[in-house]
Amino acid sequence: MSGHDPHIHVQAKALHDDAAARNLMASTFGLVSDLPSVVTTGCGLRVPYAMTSRRPDRVTCLACREHACQEHLRFAAEVEGMSSVVGSVFTPAQRKLAADRLRDLARQFSDDES
């Protein structure tokens, strides 16, 4: 972990947001855990959690942007692939909408506007 890295990164597990899980546990069970102070990023560095973001317009590390783009595309393909799952509670239209949103996020991460 470098104290001189000015970039904002993406967590390596970009689609597994610890804060969202923490909030769900807190609202459901009243349990609250601490967020990690240091996380592994998409580019392989370990940085303070405060130096990460899920928002494409905030991420400045190019390697992390590419990682997030690929993760969102991979997950979009998985969501669409669930069309053959028997007993799914999601309609094909809902799966398509979710996959389209994930692809849009991937596109935002791939834009070199940072």
N, C-alpha and C positions, 0 to 999 in steps of 0.2 A: 504494500500500500504506500503510495507516494503522497506526501503532503503538498506537492507542488502541481498536481494534476488539475488543471482548470476546467476540464470537461465534465459535462453531465452525462451519465451513463444509463444503461438499461440493465436491470437485474438479469442474470443468466436465465432464470426461470421467469421470463417476461409475462407469461400468462398465468402465473401462480402468485398472485399478489398477497404477500403476508399481511399487509394492512387490511385488505378486504376480509381475509380469513379471521383476523383479530377482531374486526368490527362485528362479523357474524357471530363469533363465539360470545362476544360481550353482550350483544343484543339478545341472543337466544338463551344463554346459560348464566349470564352475569360473570363469566370468567374473563379476565383480562391478562394477556401475556405481554411481555416487552417485545418490541420489534428489535431485530438484530441491529447492532451498531455498525457492523461491517458486513457487506454482502459481496458475493462474486458476481461479476458483470458479464455481459455478452462478449466482451473483448478479452475476458480472462483475468482482468485485474480484480483485486479486492479493494473496495473503496467504502467510505462511510455511506450509510444508507441515505443520508441527506444529500448526497451527490448523485442520486439516481432519480429518474422520472419515468412514468409510463406514457407521458404526453409527447408525441412526435415533435412538436414545435419547441420542446425544451431540451431534447437530447442532442448534444453536440459532438459526441464521440462517433466517428464514422463507422468504426467496426461494430459498435453497439447498435447503430441504426440498421446496419445490414443484418445483424443477428435478429433484431426484433422483426424486421421485414420477413425474414425466412420463417421465423416461429409463427407469425400470424398467417402466412400462406400455408404452412404445414397444418395448422389447426383448422383453417378454412376447409382444406381438403378432407380432414377427418370428420368435420361436421357434415359436409356433403355426403361423405361415405356412410353415414348412419342411416341413409334412406332405406336400406334393406333390413334394419333392425326391427324385428317383430315386437309389437307392444310399445313402441316409442310414443311418448306423450307429446312429441313435437310433430307438427304437420310438415309436409315437404316445403310448403311456402315459408314456414318459420325457419326451417333449416337453411333454405336459400337466402333468406334475409340475414340470418346470422353469418353465413359464409360471406355474403356480399359486404357486410360491415367489417369483417376481419380482413378481407382483401383491400377495402378502402384504407384501413389502418396501415396495412402493409405498404400500400402506395404512398401514404403520408410519410412513413419512415424511409422510403426509398428516395423521396424528393430531397435533393441536395440544397435545401434552403437554409441550413444551419451554418 
